[in-house]
Amino acid sequence: MTQSFATRRMDQIARALTPFINFLSDSAYVRLVDKPGMADFVFGNPQEMPLPAFVQSLQTWTVPQHKDWFAYNQSMASAQAAVAAALSVRRGQPFAPEDISMTNGAFAGLAVCLMALIDPGDEVIYISPPWFFYEAMIVAYGGTPVRVQIDRATLDLDLDAIAQAITPRTRAIIVNSPHNPTGKVYSPATLTALGDILSQAGAQHGRPIYLLSDEAYHRILFDGRSYRSPTQFYSHSLIIYTYGKTLLTPGQRIGYIALPPDLPGRAEIGQAIFAAQTMVGYAFPNNVLQYALPELEEITLDLAHLQAKRDRMVAGLRAAGYALHVPEGTFYLLVKSPWEDDIAFCDLLGEHDILTLPGSVCEMPGYFRISLTAGDGMIDRALPGFAEAYAESREDIAQRS
Ligand SMILES: Cc1ncc(COP(=O)(O)O)c(C=O)c1O
């Protein structure tokens, strides 16, 4: 069902959101999520109790120390300093506290960057499969979304397709590494080539193309990998981050936009970001989260445990017959659906008390996505069900041929 709203822009947004809205209005997920004993692999939501250090920090900083404790604030200096210090160590580049804008998550960070950098009619390239909201957000801020598919065989960026999609109107590209939903981490070679393409196109068309680096998962890497940001290979780029993934607290909205030290026009872009942040609806995190930020910056979910869950799921699903790429980062696992109709297959998994996200919801039909935030108990219960559903789907295919 495609909704119809009052304005053309809202209609376009509604069209872009239709797969997601349909999933939330009619799917095995909405029918079954409240049934006791379900193994829920759908969203990157916590399925276990929050990290005690996170709870402790919020408790500490909730207690007011003076009358202005809960007054209006923008980006707090203590939070900016903590982010700049952490990024400087991780990236080996000197980030300045004034180049950090605290936002309520990557969601707001992306919205603010689009508002700050996009003029009506500017084209913004996004990579498909995307995070659910890129296309609709580009429309919401007056841009024209331009979809470029990944290379489906390697899950890598399709650099030729990106080069071909660039026009004189291209103003920005959103790149997400580690990538939701594939779990791919783009290599230095890929990012070098991407930087070259963007530099050349910017020079040719007489204005830079901004790279919006959505780094929501940059601290969730497997097998001892270290992170190389797209921003380290191209200077006209901005970092967008959320703590919701690293802390597994997506409902507590805090993140940032960081301007790397070699970004040309940093001061002007910073001013535009500040204005956009206010106009987006005061997109600053609430005070308690900002007070807590220097402590929150030090905490992460248990990566070894997450990797152990990934390994169990990969081994279990492969043993059952499923085809998949092993994720290099994020907490998602993208699995080939045995049936072409991924929604039907997710319905079948639902009959086995397993909830998964059909790939059609994120422009990856023929696949389904598993969130590894599911608990060990859920994985124990689900693995036999995954195997049974796979066997049933094979029988069905055999009967039909
Ligand atoms: C790739 C990507 N970008 C941005 C976001 C938004 O993160 P948040 O809701 O924490 O702001 C998400 C959340 O799922 C995501 O997966």
The ligand as an SDF file (V2000), in Angstrom:
LIG
                    3D

 16 16  0  0  0  0  0  0  0  0999 V2000
   23.5900    2.7820    8.6610 C   0  0  0  0  0  0  0  0  0  0  0  0
   22.8400    3.5170    9.6850 C   0  0  0  0  0  0  0  0  0  0  0  0
   22.9070    4.8450    9.7180 N   0  0  0  0  0  0  0  0  0  0  0  0
   22.2620    5.5730   10.6310 C   0  0  0  0  0  0  0  0  0  0  0  0
   21.4690    4.9580   11.5740 C   0  0  0  0  0  0  0  0  0  0  0  0
   20.7430    5.8120   12.5850 C   0  0  0  0  0  0  0  0  0  0  0  0
   21.2350    5.5890   13.8580 O   0  0  0  0  0  0  0  0  0  0  0  0
   20.5180    6.2700   15.1060 P   0  0  0  0  0  0  0  0  0  0  0  0
   19.0800    5.8390   15.0500 O   0  0  0  0  0  0  0  0  0  0  0  0
   21.2020    5.7140   16.2970 O   0  0  0  0  0  0  0  0  0  0  0  0
   20.6440    7.7260   14.9510 O   0  0  0  0  0  0  0  0  0  0  0  0
   21.3310    3.5680   11.5700 C   0  0  0  0  0  0  0  0  0  0  0  0
   20.4500    2.8860   12.5390 C   0  0  0  0  0  0  0  0  0  0  0  0
   20.0180    1.7990   12.3420 O   0  0  0  0  0  0  0  0  0  0  0  0
   22.0370    2.8330   10.6060 C   0  0  0  0  0  0  0  0  0  0  0  0
   21.9650    1.4890   10.5580 O   0  0  0  0  0  0  0  0  0  0  0  0
  1  2  1  0
  2  3  1  0
  2 15  2  0
  3  4  2  0
  4  5  1  0
  5  6  1  0
  5 12  2  0
  6  7  1  0
  7  8  1  0
  8  9  2  0
  8 10  1  0
  8 11  1  0
 12 13  1  0
 12 15  1  0
 13 14  2  0
 15 16  1  0
M  END
$$$$
